[in-house]
Amino acid sequence: MAASAACSSFFFFDAEPLGEAGMPALDACALCTKPLARDSDIFMYRGDTPFCSEDCRHHQMQLDAVRARQAARRLRQYASGTEARSGHQESRKVSVVS
């Protein structure tokens, strides 16, 4: 059984896409949807996301950076609002106990 596994070979482009949700196929650019040819360069990002050019990949990286900054800002705003509310509640508790 081990000998048969060693003899078999797997070629990346010969496999049919599995069609798993959330996994981009290697047939089109993830940003501009330009078809990707088998003989053209494919620029990957985050391990499994294909792009037709360095420009498309760079543009996606910039979009991701903006989204990450926005998410961090929202998290800081939420955390500061939660701290303000919890601090306000604690002061009420102290004033009620006094």
mmCIF file of the C-alpha atoms, coordinates in Angstrom:
data_MODEL
# 
_entry.id   MODEL 
# 
loop_
_atom_site.group_PDB 
_atom_site.id 
_atom_site.type_symbol 
_atom_site.label_atom_id 
_atom_site.label_alt_id 
_atom_site.label_comp_id 
_atom_site.label_asym_id 
_atom_site.label_entity_id 
_atom_site.label_seq_id 
_atom_site.pdbx_PDB_ins_code 
_atom_site.Cartn_x 
_atom_site.Cartn_y 
_atom_site.Cartn_z 
_atom_site.occupancy 
_atom_site.B_iso_or_equiv 
_atom_site.pdbx_formal_charge 
_atom_site.auth_seq_id 
_atom_site.auth_comp_id 
_atom_site.auth_asym_id 
_atom_site.auth_atom_id 
_atom_site.pdbx_PDB_model_num 
ATOM 1  C CA . MET A 1 1  ? 0.000   0.000  0.000   1.00 0.00 ? 1  MET A CA 1 
ATOM 2  C CA . ALA A 1 2  ? 2.845   2.405  0.781   1.00 0.00 ? 2  ALA A CA 1 
ATOM 3  C CA . ALA A 1 3  ? 4.441   1.620  -2.575  1.00 0.00 ? 3  ALA A CA 1 
ATOM 4  C CA . SER A 1 4  ? 1.310   2.609  -4.475  1.00 0.00 ? 4  SER A CA 1 
ATOM 5  C CA . ALA A 1 5  ? 1.089   5.892  -2.581  1.00 0.00 ? 5  ALA A CA 1 
ATOM 6  C CA . ALA A 1 6  ? 4.722   6.642  -3.381  1.00 0.00 ? 6  ALA A CA 1 
ATOM 7  C CA . CYS A 1 7  ? 4.182   5.968  -7.104  1.00 0.00 ? 7  CYS A CA 1 
ATOM 8  C CA . SER A 1 8  ? 1.178   8.217  -7.493  1.00 0.00 ? 8  SER A CA 1 
ATOM 9  C CA . SER A 1 9  ? 1.867   11.821 -8.400  1.00 0.00 ? 9  SER A CA 1 
ATOM 10 C CA . PHE A 1 10 ? -0.300  14.875 -8.032  1.00 0.00 ? 10 PHE A CA 1 
ATOM 11 C CA . PHE A 1 11 ? -0.155  17.893 -10.318 1.00 0.00 ? 11 PHE A CA 1 
ATOM 12 C CA . PHE A 1 12 ? -1.579  21.120 -8.952  1.00 0.00 ? 12 PHE A CA 1 
ATOM 13 C CA . PHE A 1 13 ? -3.398  22.301 -12.084 1.00 0.00 ? 13 PHE A CA 1 
ATOM 14 C CA . ASP A 1 14 ? -4.679  18.840 -13.018 1.00 0.00 ? 14 ASP A CA 1 
ATOM 15 C CA . ALA A 1 15 ? -6.940  18.679 -9.980  1.00 0.00 ? 15 ALA A CA 1 
ATOM 16 C CA . GLU A 1 16 ? -10.465 19.932 -10.389 1.00 0.00 ? 16 GLU A CA 1 
ATOM 17 C CA . PRO A 1 17 ? -11.481 22.648 -7.921  1.00 0.00 ? 17 PRO A CA 1 
ATOM 18 C CA . LEU A 1 18 ? -13.372 21.203 -5.000  1.00 0.00 ? 18 LEU A CA 1 
ATOM 19 C CA . GLY A 1 19 ? -15.770 24.121 -4.859  1.00 0.00 ? 19 GLY A CA 1 
ATOM 20 C CA . GLU A 1 20 ? -15.415 24.532 -1.111  1.00 0.00 ? 20 GLU A CA 1 
ATOM 21 C CA . ALA A 1 21 ? -17.149 27.604 0.269   1.00 0.00 ? 21 ALA A CA 1 
ATOM 22 C CA . GLY A 1 22 ? -14.743 30.404 1.102   1.00 0.00 ? 22 GLY A CA 1 
ATOM 23 C CA . MET A 1 23 ? -11.902 28.929 -0.932  1.00 0.00 ? 23 MET A CA 1 
ATOM 24 C CA . PRO A 1 24 ? -11.169 30.896 -4.119  1.00 0.00 ? 24 PRO A CA 1 
ATOM 25 C CA . ALA A 1 25 ? -10.522 28.853 -7.241  1.00 0.00 ? 25 ALA A CA 1 
ATOM 26 C CA . LEU A 1 26 ? -7.379  29.542 -9.244  1.00 0.00 ? 26 LEU A CA 1 
ATOM 27 C CA . ASP A 1 27 ? -9.314  30.394 -12.384 1.00 0.00 ? 27 ASP A CA 1 
ATOM 28 C CA . ALA A 1 28 ? -9.862  34.153 -11.841 1.00 0.00 ? 28 ALA A CA 1 
ATOM 29 C CA . CYS A 1 29 ? -8.341  37.110 -10.014 1.00 0.00 ? 29 CYS A CA 1 
ATOM 30 C CA . ALA A 1 30 ? -9.957  37.555 -6.602  1.00 0.00 ? 30 ALA A CA 1 
ATOM 31 C CA . LEU A 1 31 ? -10.158 41.332 -7.092  1.00 0.00 ? 31 LEU A CA 1 
ATOM 32 C CA . CYS A 1 32 ? -10.862 42.123 -10.741 1.00 0.00 ? 32 CYS A CA 1 
ATOM 33 C CA . THR A 1 33 ? -12.127 38.640 -11.766 1.00 0.00 ? 33 THR A CA 1 
ATOM 34 C CA . LYS A 1 34 ? -9.837  38.578 -14.823 1.00 0.00 ? 34 LYS A CA 1 
ATOM 35 C CA . PRO A 1 35 ? -9.419  34.951 -15.959 1.00 0.00 ? 35 PRO A CA 1 
ATOM 36 C CA . LEU A 1 36 ? -6.076  33.415 -14.994 1.00 0.00 ? 36 LEU A CA 1 
ATOM 37 C CA . ALA A 1 37 ? -4.349  31.383 -17.698 1.00 0.00 ? 37 ALA A CA 1 
ATOM 38 C CA . ARG A 1 38 ? -2.394  28.252 -16.860 1.00 0.00 ? 38 ARG A CA 1 
ATOM 39 C CA . ASP A 1 39 ? 0.746   29.742 -18.417 1.00 0.00 ? 39 ASP A CA 1 
ATOM 40 C CA . SER A 1 40 ? 0.528   33.125 -16.643 1.00 0.00 ? 40 SER A CA 1 
ATOM 41 C CA . ASP A 1 41 ? 1.952   34.163 -13.296 1.00 0.00 ? 41 ASP A CA 1 
ATOM 42 C CA . ILE A 1 42 ? -0.426  33.986 -10.347 1.00 0.00 ? 42 ILE A CA 1 
ATOM 43 C CA . PHE A 1 43 ? 0.230   36.312 -7.426  1.00 0.00 ? 43 PHE A CA 1 
ATOM 44 C CA . MET A 1 44 ? -0.959  34.764 -4.162  1.00 0.00 ? 44 MET A CA 1 
ATOM 45 C CA . TYR A 1 45 ? -1.991  36.533 -0.957  1.00 0.00 ? 45 TYR A CA 1 
ATOM 46 C CA . ARG A 1 46 ? -2.849  35.051 2.423   1.00 0.00 ? 46 ARG A CA 1 
ATOM 47 C CA . GLY A 1 47 ? -1.918  31.618 1.203   1.00 0.00 ? 47 GLY A CA 1 
ATOM 48 C CA . ASP A 1 48 ? -4.860  30.788 -1.036  1.00 0.00 ? 48 ASP A CA 1 
ATOM 49 C CA . THR A 1 49 ? -6.143  33.941 -2.731  1.00 0.00 ? 49 THR A CA 1 
ATOM 50 C CA . PRO A 1 50 ? -5.036  34.364 -6.377  1.00 0.00 ? 50 PRO A CA 1 
ATOM 51 C CA . PHE A 1 51 ? -4.474  37.668 -8.173  1.00 0.00 ? 51 PHE A CA 1 
ATOM 52 C CA . CYS A 1 52 ? -3.623  38.411 -11.801 1.00 0.00 ? 52 CYS A CA 1 
ATOM 53 C CA . SER A 1 53 ? -0.993  41.043 -11.019 1.00 0.00 ? 53 SER A CA 1 
ATOM 54 C CA . GLU A 1 54 ? 1.062   42.584 -8.259  1.00 0.00 ? 54 GLU A CA 1 
ATOM 55 C CA . ASP A 1 55 ? -1.153  45.671 -8.575  1.00 0.00 ? 55 ASP A CA 1 
ATOM 56 C CA . CYS A 1 56 ? -4.357  43.732 -7.804  1.00 0.00 ? 56 CYS A CA 1 
ATOM 57 C CA . ARG A 1 57 ? -2.678  41.937 -4.918  1.00 0.00 ? 57 ARG A CA 1 
ATOM 58 C CA . HIS A 1 58 ? -1.306  45.221 -3.526  1.00 0.00 ? 58 HIS A CA 1 
ATOM 59 C CA . HIS A 1 59 ? -4.718  46.878 -3.848  1.00 0.00 ? 59 HIS A CA 1 
ATOM 60 C CA . GLN A 1 60 ? -6.308  44.019 -1.858  1.00 0.00 ? 60 GLN A CA 1 
ATOM 61 C CA . MET A 1 61 ? -3.591  44.342 0.791   1.00 0.00 ? 61 MET A CA 1 
ATOM 62 C CA . GLN A 1 62 ? -4.386  48.053 1.113   1.00 0.00 ? 62 GLN A CA 1 
ATOM 63 C CA . LEU A 1 63 ? -8.115  47.315 1.421   1.00 0.00 ? 63 LEU A CA 1 
ATOM 64 C CA . ASP A 1 64 ? -7.395  44.740 4.134   1.00 0.00 ? 64 ASP A CA 1 
ATOM 65 C CA . ALA A 1 65 ? -5.209  47.228 6.017   1.00 0.00 ? 65 ALA A CA 1 
ATOM 66 C CA . VAL A 1 66 ? -7.966  49.856 5.933   1.00 0.00 ? 66 VAL A CA 1 
ATOM 67 C CA . ARG A 1 67 ? -10.534 47.310 7.164   1.00 0.00 ? 67 ARG A CA 1 
ATOM 68 C CA . ALA A 1 68 ? -8.190  46.226 9.965   1.00 0.00 ? 68 ALA A CA 1 
ATOM 69 C CA . ARG A 1 69 ? -7.685  49.837 11.089  1.00 0.00 ? 69 ARG A CA 1 
ATOM 70 C CA . GLN A 1 70 ? -11.446 50.448 11.022  1.00 0.00 ? 70 GLN A CA 1 
ATOM 71 C CA . ALA A 1 71 ? -12.090 47.286 13.044  1.00 0.00 ? 71 ALA A CA 1 
ATOM 72 C CA . ALA A 1 72 ? -9.439  48.279 15.596  1.00 0.00 ? 72 ALA A CA 1 
ATOM 73 C CA . ARG A 1 73 ? -10.957 51.751 15.880  1.00 0.00 ? 73 ARG A CA 1 
ATOM 74 C CA . ARG A 1 74 ? -14.442 50.282 16.424  1.00 0.00 ? 74 ARG A CA 1 
ATOM 75 C CA . LEU A 1 75 ? -13.051 47.920 19.048  1.00 0.00 ? 75 LEU A CA 1 
ATOM 76 C CA . ARG A 1 76 ? -11.332 50.794 20.875  1.00 0.00 ? 76 ARG A CA 1 
ATOM 77 C CA . GLN A 1 77 ? -14.536 52.853 20.752  1.00 0.00 ? 77 GLN A CA 1 
ATOM 78 C CA . TYR A 1 78 ? -16.564 49.924 22.048  1.00 0.00 ? 78 TYR A CA 1 
ATOM 79 C CA . ALA A 1 79 ? -14.035 49.196 24.798  1.00 0.00 ? 79 ALA A CA 1 
ATOM 80 C CA . SER A 1 80 ? -13.896 52.834 25.906  1.00 0.00 ? 80 SER A CA 1 
ATOM 81 C CA . GLY A 1 81 ? -17.689 52.983 25.940  1.00 0.00 ? 81 GLY A CA 1 
ATOM 82 C CA . THR A 1 82 ? -17.876 49.788 27.991  1.00 0.00 ? 82 THR A CA 1 
ATOM 83 C CA . GLU A 1 83 ? -15.281 51.093 30.452  1.00 0.00 ? 83 GLU A CA 1 
ATOM 84 C CA . ALA A 1 84 ? -17.161 54.372 30.793  1.00 0.00 ? 84 ALA A CA 1 
ATOM 85 C CA . ARG A 1 85 ? -20.429 52.555 31.444  1.00 0.00 ? 85 ARG A CA 1 
ATOM 86 C CA . SER A 1 86 ? -18.875 50.103 33.909  1.00 0.00 ? 86 SER A CA 1 
ATOM 87 C CA . GLY A 1 87 ? -17.056 52.962 35.675  1.00 0.00 ? 87 GLY A CA 1 
ATOM 88 C CA . HIS A 1 88 ? -20.334 54.862 35.908  1.00 0.00 ? 88 HIS A CA 1 
ATOM 89 C CA . GLN A 1 89 ? -22.106 51.831 37.355  1.00 0.00 ? 89 GLN A CA 1 
ATOM 90 C CA . GLU A 1 90 ? -19.348 51.306 39.916  1.00 0.00 ? 90 GLU A CA 1 
ATOM 91 C CA . SER A 1 91 ? -19.592 54.932 41.050  1.00 0.00 ? 91 SER A CA 1 
ATOM 92 C CA . ARG A 1 92 ? -23.337 54.476 41.512  1.00 0.00 ? 92 ARG A CA 1 
ATOM 93 C CA . LYS A 1 93 ? -22.723 51.351 43.557  1.00 0.00 ? 93 LYS A CA 1 
ATOM 94 C CA . VAL A 1 94 ? -20.261 53.210 45.746  1.00 0.00 ? 94 VAL A CA 1 
ATOM 95 C CA . SER A 1 95 ? -22.585 56.168 46.211  1.00 0.00 ? 95 SER A CA 1 
ATOM 96 C CA . VAL A 1 96 ? -25.532 53.872 47.062  1.00 0.00 ? 96 VAL A CA 1 
ATOM 97 C CA . VAL A 1 97 ? -23.443 51.975 49.650  1.00 0.00 ? 97 VAL A CA 1 
ATOM 98 C CA . SER A 1 98 ? -22.162 55.201 51.268  1.00 0.00 ? 98 SER A CA 1 
# 
